[in-house]
Amino acid sequence: MKEFGKSKWIAAALAVTAGTGMLFGAEVLKIEKASDLLGTRNLTENAAEKSITASGRHARVTSKPFPVDPAKKYKLSGKFRAAPGTAGEVFYFGFIPLDEKGRQIASEYVNVPKKGTDTELAAPARKGDTVVKVKDASKWDMLTPWGVIAFNAKDDCSDLPNRDVTQIAEKKIEKKGNVWEVTLKKPVAKDYPAGTRVRQQRFGATYLYTAGPGKKAPADWQEFSGNVQGIAPAGNPSYKWWNGTKQAQILIIMNYASKDGKTEFKDIVLETID
């Protein structure tokens, strides 16, 4: 039988790999012990299981920040279970998106759930004002308690992440004559001239819950995982990095609703996959 040349063997191997759907990854970050985490209060290590137990309500831990390459596909995985003898509690597993300065990118800075809310101030907004006037809020969500007004907005959303936001009071968007009055929960932080472009944005999920969006810890070890790749121009999905993300941290929030809860986790791995 004629032997394959080296290049033919490589081509054959790649073909087999593609046919089986195998993915190869490069490890970015691995959490094996409590000292690999920030915010290690109420954590204990279990040498026999090679696991970590988190106790108490809202036990929250993060990894150190790592740089994000939006062209790469990241896979986050880990194993979780309820501590033996306890009821399973809800946990969240994902990422905190950060900008180039290491500042968190909050959902309300990027979440533009509805098109066509861009308008402008009909009158100057002064520092300390709790009511601002805009030219057209007819397309704004009048009822949501989670809305914010974003100042210095740009129609193409190139202002995102826009940190220049103030929360709108619930059911307080009203047409008054030729303008719309928007009542705010907090006073305006600085002066804005008439004509300043604004839009309505809103709060969403606090973080990217890529691998565990509010799951209940099972009685036995179970792996949870999820992938994220690319940058979302607007919005706060769990499968794309939010606009402006340059780095991120792995996030785990455990025992979401119980002060007596105990959740165990292990084999937390972040890798890039092809």
N, C-alpha and C positions, 0 to 999 in steps of 0.2 A: 504494500500500500504506500502511495506517495505521501511523504511527510509534509505537513503545513510549514510554511515559513513563519518566522516570528510575528510578522505583521498580521498574517492570517489567523494565527492563534489568538492574538489580541482582538481582532474583529469578531471572531467566533465567540469569545468570552463576553464581549459587549453585547452581542446579539442575544445570548442566553440570559444575561442580566436583565436586559430590556424586556425579554419575554416573561420573566418571572416577576417583574415589578419590583425588584430589589432596589433599595435606596441606600446610598452610602453617605455617611455624615462625618462632620468634623466637630469635635467637642469644643464648645465655647466656654461653658461654665458647669461645674458640678458641685453640688452641696452634699457633703458627707458627714459634717459635724456641726455642732451649734456655733462654733467659732467662725464658720464660713458665712454666717448670717449677721445682719445688723438688727438690733432690737431683739436681743436674746433673752429678755426677761421671761420667766415662767417656762423655760425650756429645760428638759432633762434628756440625757442620752441613754439609750439602751444598747449596751455593747453586744448582747446576744443576738438581737434583731438587726443590729447596725441601723437603728432608727432613732428618731427624735420625737419626744412627746411634748405637745404644747397644751398648757392648761389655762383655763379661764376664758371668759368672754372676750371676743374680738382679739384673740392672740394673733398678733400681726408681726410677720418677719419679712425681711427683704434681703436680696443679695447686694453685693457691691455693684455699682453701675458698670455696664459694659457698652462699648460702641455698637451702633446699629448700622448695618449696611442694607439699605432697602432693596437692593438687587438680590440679596440672598434669602432663601426660605429657611426660617428658623422653626425647629420643633422643640417644644417644651414638654417634658414628661416627668412623672413622679408617681410613687405608690402611696396610698393612704388607707387608713383603717381607723375605726373607733378603738380607743384603748380598751383592752380586755375588761369586761365587767361594766362597761358604760354604754349608754345609748349613743347611736351615731349622731353627730352634730353637723350642721352645714358648714362647708368651707368653700373658699374662693381661691383660684389658682391662676395666675397670669402675670401681667407686667404693669409697671408704672412707666409711662412714657415721659422722657425728659428732653429738654431742649439743649442747645450747645453749651449753655451755662449751668446745666444740671438742675434747672428748675422744672418742677412738675408741669406737664401740659394737662390742664383740667378739661373735662368734657365740654363745658360751656364756652371754652375758648375756640373750639373747632366745630361744634355741633350746629349745623345749619339744616334743620330738618325739612324746611319748606322753601321753595324758590319763590322769588317775587316779593320778598319783604323789604328789599332795599329801598330806602327813601332818604330824606334829609330833614334836618332840624328846621322847623318853620320859624323858630325864634331862638335867640341865644339861650344856652343852658348855663347857669351860673353855679359855681361851687356851693354846695349846700342845698340846692334845689331838690325837691322830692317829686316834682311834676315837670315833665319836659313836653314840648309841643313838636310834633312831626307832621309833615305834609300829607302822608298817606299811609295809614296803618290798616287799610281795609283787608289786606291779606294776612294780617298777623293772627295768631291764635289768641283769641280773647279770653279763653277759659283756663289755659294751662297755669298751674302754680309754679312751673319750672322755667318760665321764660326769662330771658335777659335781653337788654338792649346793648348792642355792640356799637361803640363810637369809632369814627374814622374807618368805616368799612369801605371795601372796594368791591365793585360789582363782580369782578372775576375771582373773588375770594383770596386774592394774593395777600391779604392782610392776616390770614390765619397762620398760626394761632393768634387770635386777637384777645389780649389780656385786658383790653379797655372796655370792660363790661360791668353792668350794674343790674341787679335782679329787679324784675318787674313785679309789682304787687298783683296778687291773684284777682282776676276779673276787674282790672282797673285800666282798661284801654277804652277810651270813649271818644266819640266824635263830638266836637264842640265847634259848631259853625263850619268854617272852611279848613279847620285843622283837627288833628287828633291829639288828645292829651293822654300821656302815659304816666301813671303814678308808679313811683319806685319804692321798693322796700327800704332802701338806704339812700341817703343823699348823694347827689353827684359829687365826685371826688375832685373835679377841676372844671375850669371854664371851657365851653365849646361855643364857637360862633355859629350864627344862623348859617344854614347851608352845609353843615357838617354831615357827611354821609353816615347813615346808621342802618342797622338791620336787626331783626329779631333772631336770636339764637336761643339755645336752651340747654339745661342740665341733662345729662344722660348718665350712663354707667360711669362710676368714678374711675375705674381702671379698665384695662384690656383683660377680660376674664377668658383668655384664650384656651386654657386647658381645664378649667373648672368653674363654670358660671353658676355658683350656688348649688353645689352637689352635697348630698348627704354621705358622710363617711360610712362605708360598709363595715360589716363585722369582720370580714377577712380582707387581706391585702388585695388591692385592686389598682391597676395602673390607669392614670388619667393623662391625656395628652392633647395637644392642639398645635396647629401651625399658624405662622404669621409671615406675611411677605408683602413688600411694597408699601407705598404711602397713600393714604386716603386723602384726596384733595379737600374734602370736607366730611364731617360726620365723625362718629366714634365707634367704628366696628371693632370686633375682637380679632379679626383675621388680617387686618392691615394696620400698620403703624399710623398713628394720628399725625396730621400735618405738623411739621416742625420737629418731629422726633429725630434726635441725633444720637441719643443713648437711652438706656432703659435699665430697669431693675426687675429681677424676678420678685413676685409678690405672692405671699400666702397669708390668707386671713382665715383663722379657724375658730370653731365654737361660736359661730356668729350670734346665736340666740341664747346661749347658756353660760352662766358664770361658773358652773361646775363641770363644764364639758372638758373632755380630754381627747385629743386627736393625735394619732401617730403618723409620721411621714418618713420616707426614705427614698433613696435613688433618684433625687431631683437632678435632672440633666437638661441642659440647654445645648443644642447642637444645630449646625447648619446641615441641610440635606440637599442632595442633588436630584 
